[in-house]
């Protein structure tokens, strides 16, 4: 399975636009993981926009650097590697 990891902050509409573009170009068995910091002022908007979407996981957690986000998601999705 191919996983696309996308950290986002204060840009829920752009994240939604990116999601639609991703849907149009994704390969079979692909999944999108969107990471949003819990202190993001737009956090509730992300939750609302992505509540009924397919092929996406919206993760909300503490604010992390981009590298920390990638490492966190990679180890959660592939714990044995």
QUIPE-V608910 format. One record per helix or strand. SS is the DSSP state (2 for helix, 1 for strand). FROM is the first residue (numbers start at 1). LEN is the number of residues. Records with the same first field share a line. If there is no record, write none. Layout:
BEGIN
SS: FROM-LEN  FROM-LEN
END
This chain:
BEGIN
1: 2-7  30-8  56-6
2: 12-14  43-7  66-12
END
